[in-house]
Amino acid sequence: MIGSFAAVFSAAVVAVASIFFVIFAAGLMVRRRIITQNQIDGLSSATVKVFLPCLIFTKVVDALDPSSQPWWWTLPLAGIVMALIGTGLGAVAFAGRLREKRHLLPLAGMQNAGYLVLPVGLALFPEQFDTFALYTFLFILGYNPILWSLGKYLVSGVSSERPVWRGLLTPPFVANVVAITAALTGTASLLPRPVLDAVTLIGSAAVPVATLVLGAVLGSIAIRARSIFTDAVRTMGVKLVVLPALTALVVHLSGLAAANPLLAEFLVIEAASAPPVGVVLMVRTYGGDEQRIGSIMVFSYAACVLTLPAWIAIWRLISG
């Protein structure tokens, strides 16, 4: 048993090592001022407004087949449920100090549902990546509204002056809705193949550029280890241990692993993913404890280098 775990764990570490190497290299370039904050902002803007919407549109249009996937709507629901349950577990971890520690709940209960999960999926399932990416974007369709409404409120303590729905109308969200509508109505088949190929070409830049941006954002955060140790242990305990353990248990008991192994492992990977970098962007934009949140974020990603492969290995052993 131990030998089997070690073999699967080693294979998983190798599969995701290149991702975290890019993240580390990007962070180092930021600290050495090889990459500037303006360049990070430009890459991030291009990813959100161009690369990611193109990737979402083509993957959803090509992979979503409502006739053979009538359950597709359960993935946005899963995104909502996982975010709410994770946040609730975080509230339990900080019981008695919620008023003081509520800004840490999104770090404990919400995850990097796209920027980290997509490259992990590409590394682990290169031949099934189109389907894996479809699962990711459908999951995010339900998850993002929770992150950018409840998550933003908990982190900053303030709400946007604009209605919440306006803040959710981002290019990735719009691309997701348009692509799902095209797939459901059958109009996707009317799109010219050269146009789709062009959009696919642009979208292919999303995963590597997003990985670079992720590392650059983490690299720009100053770390204060001593002052955040207790909070980090509680936060990481929920996000990297309790939530993936609960998810793996529920998925295993549901029998999903036998019916759809890729979807089952996708849900475990989502649950085991590190906290969302969007939380740092929220703090920078709307205010909050950037020092504490940023430091815990860095430690969470450092730990995720081992915990994510560990959960992948554990899942493959109990499901296979």
Secondary structure as UniProt FT lines:
FT   HELIX           2..31
FT   TURN            32..33
FT   HELIX           37..46
FT   HELIX           47..51
FT   HELIX           52..63
FT   TURN            66..68
FT   TURN            70..73
FT   HELIX           74..93
FT   TURN            94..96
FT   HELIX           98..101
FT   HELIX           102..104
FT   HELIX           105..109
FT   TURN            113..116
FT   HELIX           117..124
FT   HELIX           126..128
FT   HELIX           129..146
FT   HELIX           147..151
FT   HELIX           152..156
FT   HELIX           164..168
FT   HELIX           171..185
FT   HELIX           187..190
FT   HELIX           193..203
FT   TURN            204..205
FT   HELIX           206..219
FT   HELIX           226..228
FT   HELIX           229..237
FT   HELIX           238..242
FT   HELIX           243..254
FT   HELIX           256..259
FT   HELIX           261..272
FT   HELIX           278..286
FT   HELIX           290..319
//
